[in-house]
Amino acid sequence: MKDIGQWLTTDLKAKIRKVFKPKYKQSLTDKELLIIAENLTGYMETIIKFKLRYENEKNNHDLQQA
């Protein structure tokens, strides 16, 4: 079975640690890093979906006005 966090590279873990360690004021485990990364990924996915939906609705509105 493939590890669910395999996409989280050592370099990416280091970058997440650098950003979030000062905020949590403690060392972060690999499991905590995975949770943070998954939450960020989900958040970005939501923003992108919203942006695409907004642009699609705007384009449809512009076409109806033409």
LUMDO-762242 format. One record per atom (N, C-alpha, C): y negated, x negated, z negated; atom name; residue in one letter. Coordinates in Angstrom, 3 decimals, padded with zeros to 6 digits, always signed. Last residue first. Example, Ala and Ser with C-alpha at 12.3 -4.5 7.8 and 13.67 -1.06 7.14 Angstrom:
BEGIN
+----------+----------+----------+-------+--------+
:       py :       px :       pz : atome : residu :
+----------+----------+----------+-------+--------+
: +002.250 : -012.850 : -007.080 :     N :      S :
: +001.060 : -013.670 : -007.140 :    CA :      S :
: -000.030 : -012.900 : -007.870 :     C :      S :
: +005.690 : -013.190 : -007.800 :     N :      A :
: +004.500 : -012.300 : -007.800 :    CA :      A :
: +003.300 : -013.200 : -007.800 :     C :      A :
+----------+----------+----------+-------+--------+
//
This chain:
BEGIN
+----------+----------+----------+-------+--------+
:       py :       px :       pz : atome : residu :
+----------+----------+----------+-------+--------+
: -040.183 : +023.656 : +024.730 :     N :      A :
: -040.509 : +023.196 : +026.091 :    CA :      A :
: -040.336 : +024.282 : +027.121 :     C :      A :
: -039.216 : +024.649 : +022.395 :     N :      Q :
: -040.656 : +024.783 : +022.623 :    CA :      Q :
: -041.042 : +024.427 : +024.061 :     C :      Q :
: -036.578 : +023.903 : +022.467 :     N :      Q :
: -036.884 : +025.332 : +022.524 :    CA :      Q :
: -038.363 : +025.565 : +022.828 :     C :      Q :
: -036.831 : +021.163 : +022.139 :     N :      L :
: -036.296 : +021.682 : +023.401 :    CA :      L :
: -036.620 : +023.160 : +023.562 :     C :      L :
: -037.763 : +021.038 : +019.497 :     N :      D :
: -038.619 : +020.545 : +020.580 :    CA :      D :
: -038.151 : +021.075 : +021.937 :     C :      D :
: -035.468 : +021.991 : +018.174 :     N :      H :
: -036.728 : +022.735 : +018.091 :    CA :      H :
: -037.664 : +022.336 : +019.228 :     C :      H :
: -033.685 : +019.941 : +018.745 :     N :      N :
: -033.392 : +021.300 : +019.203 :    CA :      N :
: -034.657 : +022.148 : +019.200 :     C :      N :
: -034.980 : +017.828 : +017.418 :     N :      N :
: -034.790 : +017.772 : +018.873 :    CA :      N :
: -034.509 : +019.153 : +019.440 :     C :      N :
: -034.774 : +018.765 : +014.785 :     N :      K :
: -036.098 : +018.531 : +015.374 :    CA :      K :
: -035.999 : +018.508 : +016.891 :     C :      K :
: -032.012 : +018.774 : +014.439 :     N :      E :
: -032.744 : +020.036 : +014.348 :    CA :      E :
: -034.128 : +019.907 : +014.979 :     C :      E :
: -031.565 : +016.005 : +014.714 :     N :      N :
: -030.926 : +016.943 : +015.630 :    CA :      N :
: -031.666 : +018.279 : +015.629 :     C :      N :
: -032.996 : +014.982 : +012.539 :     N :      E :
: -033.383 : +014.603 : +013.899 :    CA :      E :
: -032.800 : +015.559 : +014.930 :     C :      E :
: -031.523 : +016.189 : +010.433 :     N :      Y :
: -032.956 : +016.448 : +010.594 :    CA :      Y :
: -033.404 : +016.141 : +012.021 :     C :      Y :
: -029.013 : +015.029 : +010.827 :     N :      R :
: -029.157 : +016.483 : +010.912 :    CA :      R :
: -030.620 : +016.855 : +011.153 :     C :      R :
: -029.658 : +012.333 : +010.391 :     N :      L :
: -029.137 : +012.756 : +011.690 :    CA :      L :
: -029.283 : +014.262 : +011.880 :     C :      L :
: -030.480 : +012.468 : +007.690 :     N :      K :
: -031.404 : +012.007 : +008.726 :    CA :      K :
: -030.946 : +012.472 : +010.107 :     C :      K :
: -028.102 : +013.326 : +006.455 :     N :      F :
: -029.305 : +014.145 : +006.369 :    CA :      F :
: -030.285 : +013.778 : +007.477 :     C :      F :
: -026.440 : +011.135 : +007.038 :     N :      K :
: -026.094 : +012.473 : +007.530 :    CA :      K :
: -027.315 : +013.383 : +007.525 :     C :      K :
: -027.832 : +009.114 : +005.637 :     N :      I :
: -027.671 : +009.020 : +007.091 :    CA :      I :
: -027.339 : +010.386 : +007.687 :     C :      I :
: -027.586 : +010.037 : +002.980 :     N :      I :
: -028.909 : +009.850 : +003.585 :    CA :      I :
: -028.811 : +009.828 : +005.113 :     C :      I :
: -024.786 : +009.977 : +002.687 :     N :      T :
: -025.519 : +011.233 : +002.540 :    CA :      T :
: -026.889 : +011.140 : +003.207 :     C :      T :
: -024.292 : +007.240 : +002.960 :     N :      E :
: -023.691 : +008.177 : +003.907 :    CA :      E :
: -024.430 : +009.510 : +003.879 :     C :      E :
: -025.604 : +006.240 : +000.710 :     N :      M :
: -026.112 : +005.910 : +002.044 :    CA :      M :
: -025.555 : +006.863 : +003.103 :     C :      M :
: -023.912 : +007.324 : -001.265 :     N :      Y :
: -025.336 : +007.656 : -001.237 :    CA :      Y :
: -025.920 : +007.400 : +000.150 :     C :      Y :
: -021.480 : +006.059 : -000.684 :     N :      G :
: -021.596 : +007.518 : -000.620 :    CA :      G :
: -023.037 : +007.976 : -000.519 :     C :      G :
: -022.244 : +003.402 : -001.181 :     N :      T :
: -021.762 : +003.794 : +000.140 :    CA :      T :
: -021.884 : +005.304 : +000.330 :     C :      T :
: -022.847 : +003.521 : -003.898 :     N :      L :
: -023.890 : +003.162 : -002.937 :    CA :      L :
: -023.506 : +003.595 : -001.523 :     C :      L :
: -020.290 : +004.158 : -004.885 :     N :      N :
: -021.412 : +005.071 : -005.099 :    CA :      N :
: -022.544 : +004.795 : -004.113 :     C :      N :
: -018.868 : +001.869 : -004.124 :     N :      E :
: -018.477 : +003.174 : -003.585 :    CA :      E :
: -019.604 : +004.187 : -003.747 :     C :      E :
: -020.235 : -000.065 : -005.666 :     N :      A :
: -020.218 : -000.161 : -004.202 :    CA :      A :
: -019.849 : +001.178 : -003.563 :     C :      A :
: -019.649 : +000.842 : -008.282 :     N :      I :
: -021.039 : +000.738 : -007.820 :    CA :      I :
: -021.088 : +000.735 : -006.295 :     C :      I :
: -016.842 : +000.582 : -008.235 :     N :      I :
: -017.465 : +001.889 : -008.476 :    CA :      I :
: -018.907 : +001.892 : -007.972 :     C :      I :
: -016.599 : -002.189 : -007.851 :     N :      L :
: -016.052 : -001.269 : -006.863 :    CA :      L :
: -016.689 : +000.111 : -007.007 :     C :      L :
: -017.725 : -003.125 : -010.221 :     N :      L :
: -018.344 : -003.465 : -008.936 :    CA :      L :
: -017.880 : -002.518 : -007.836 :     C :      L :
: -015.836 : -002.175 : -012.031 :     N :      E :
: -017.207 : -001.653 : -012.082 :    CA :      E :
: -017.957 : -001.942 : -010.784 :     C :      E :
: -013.675 : -003.770 : -011.237 :     N :      K :
: -013.567 : -002.309 : -011.153 :    CA :      K :
: -014.956 : -001.670 : -011.174 :     C :      K :
: -014.584 : -006.309 : -011.864 :     N :      D :
: -014.348 : -005.974 : -010.459 :    CA :      D :
: -014.253 : -004.462 : -010.274 :     C :      D :
: -017.176 : -005.992 : -014.390 :     N :      T :
: -015.799 : -006.209 : -013.949 :    CA :      T :
: -015.681 : -005.877 : -012.465 :     C :      T :
: -020.188 : -007.646 : -015.152 :     N :      L :
: -019.529 : -006.488 : -014.561 :    CA :      L :
: -018.126 : -006.861 : -014.103 :     C :      L :
: -021.948 : -008.635 : -018.075 :     N :      S :
: -021.107 : -008.969 : -016.929 :    CA :      S :
: -020.409 : -007.713 : -016.441 :     C :      S :
: -025.109 : -007.034 : -018.838 :     N :      Q :
: -023.774 : -007.523 : -019.195 :    CA :      Q :
: -023.031 : -007.893 : -017.921 :     C :      Q :
: -027.321 : -005.512 : -018.112 :     N :      K :
: -027.436 : -006.510 : -019.184 :    CA :      K :
: -026.080 : -006.942 : -019.731 :     C :      K :
: -027.642 : -003.801 : -016.053 :     N :      Y :
: -026.658 : -003.420 : -017.064 :    CA :      Y :
: -026.676 : -004.360 : -018.269 :     C :      Y :
: -029.598 : -005.204 : -014.626 :     N :      K :
: -029.836 : -003.802 : -014.975 :    CA :      K :
: -028.898 : -003.330 : -016.084 :     C :      K :
: -028.468 : -007.717 : -014.145 :     N :      P :
: -029.658 : -007.601 : -014.998 :    CA :      P :
: -029.939 : -006.160 : -015.445 :     C :      P :
: -026.256 : -006.857 : -012.451 :     N :      K :
: -026.028 : -007.468 : -013.766 :    CA :      K :
: -027.273 : -007.391 : -014.649 :     C :      K :
: -027.116 : -005.950 : -009.920 :     N :      F :
: -026.868 : -004.988 : -010.988 :    CA :      F :
: -026.632 : -005.592 : -012.367 :     C :      F :
: -027.614 : -008.166 : -008.204 :     N :      V :
: -028.569 : -007.064 : -008.302 :    CA :      V :
: -028.373 : -006.249 : -009.578 :     C :      V :
: -025.404 : -009.839 : -008.583 :     N :      K :
: -026.755 : -010.393 : -008.680 :    CA :      K :
: -027.788 : -009.283 : -008.884 :     C :      K :
: -023.254 : -008.107 : -008.018 :     N :      R :
: -023.439 : -008.663 : -009.375 :    CA :      R :
: -024.879 : -009.134 : -009.577 :     C :      R :
: -023.662 : -007.789 : -005.276 :     N :      I :
: -023.771 : -006.628 : -006.164 :    CA :      I :
: -023.989 : -007.087 : -007.600 :     C :      I :
: -023.174 : -010.417 : -004.416 :     N :      K :
: -024.479 : -009.795 : -004.177 :    CA :      K :
: -024.698 : -008.592 : -005.095 :     C :      K :
: -020.498 : -010.719 : -005.168 :     N :      A :
: -021.521 : -011.606 : -005.734 :    CA :      A :
: -022.915 : -011.008 : -005.568 :     C :      A :
: -019.286 : -008.792 : -003.542 :     N :      K :
: -019.213 : -008.666 : -005.006 :    CA :      K :
: -020.298 : -009.507 : -005.667 :     C :      K :
: -019.776 : -009.961 : -001.049 :     N :      L :
: -020.404 : -008.678 : -001.381 :    CA :      L :
: -020.386 : -008.434 : -002.891 :     C :      L :
: -018.148 : -012.248 : -001.279 :     N :      D :
: -019.589 : -012.380 : -001.050 :    CA :      D :
: -020.333 : -011.097 : -001.434 :     C :      D :
: -015.626 : -011.084 : -001.526 :     N :      T :
: -016.145 : -011.919 : -002.611 :    CA :      T :
: -017.658 : -012.065 : -002.494 :     C :      T :
: -015.666 : -007.673 : -000.250 :     N :      T :
: -015.444 : -009.116 : -000.157 :    CA :      T :
: -016.028 : -009.848 : -001.363 :     C :      T :
: -014.249 : -004.815 : -000.166 :     N :      L :
: -015.271 : -005.420 : -001.021 :    CA :      L :
: -015.007 : -006.924 : -001.104 :     C :      L :
: -012.045 : -003.927 : +001.107 :     N :      W :
: -013.245 : -004.100 : +001.923 :    CA :      W :
: -014.366 : -004.796 : +001.152 :     C :      W :
: -010.244 : -003.454 : -000.937 :     N :      Q :
: -010.078 : -004.658 : -000.118 :    CA :      Q :
: -011.310 : -004.940 : +000.740 :     C :      Q :
: -009.989 : -001.339 : -002.657 :     N :      G :
: -011.216 : -002.122 : -002.713 :    CA :      G :
: -011.185 : -003.375 : -001.862 :     C :      G :
: -007.439 : -000.334 : -002.231 :     N :      I :
: -008.584 : +000.513 : -001.889 :    CA :      I :
: -009.899 : -000.269 : -001.875 :     C :      I :
: -004.900 : -002.188 : -000.756 :     N :      D :
: -005.821 : -002.103 : -001.888 :    CA :      D :
: -007.073 : -001.348 : -001.466 :     C :      D :
: -002.197 : -000.552 : +000.840 :     N :      K :
: -003.435 : -001.321 : +000.969 :    CA :      K :
: -004.331 : -001.090 : -000.247 :     C :      K :
: +001.192 : -000.839 : +000.000 :     N :      M :
: +000.000 : +000.000 : +000.000 :    CA :      M :
: -001.253 : -000.882 : +000.000 :     C :      M :
+----------+----------+----------+-------+--------+
//
